[in-house]
Amino acid sequence: MVEKQSKPNRVESLKAKYGEDYFKRIGSRGGKKSNPNKGFGCPVTGKGGLTGPERAVKSGQKSRRTKRKKEE
């Protein structure tokens, strides 16, 4: 029977087996597979003159601003 490992031990063993960038690679693969031309991953310039990553930055700034206002 295989002995269960705690989460930190599993992470260490996966990184040792597949390399330090293992989780980065599998996350990237999943994001590219689903459809990279939608939402914040879209490289096409939209109505506002921004690409997806640029829209993501703007949205994050707005979100952080409203969060700070609520905390005060």
Secondary structure, DSSP 8 states (H G I E B T S, - for coil): ------HHHHHHHHHHHH-TTHHHHHHHHHHHHH-TTSGGG--S--TTS--HHHHHHHHHHHHHHHHHHHH-
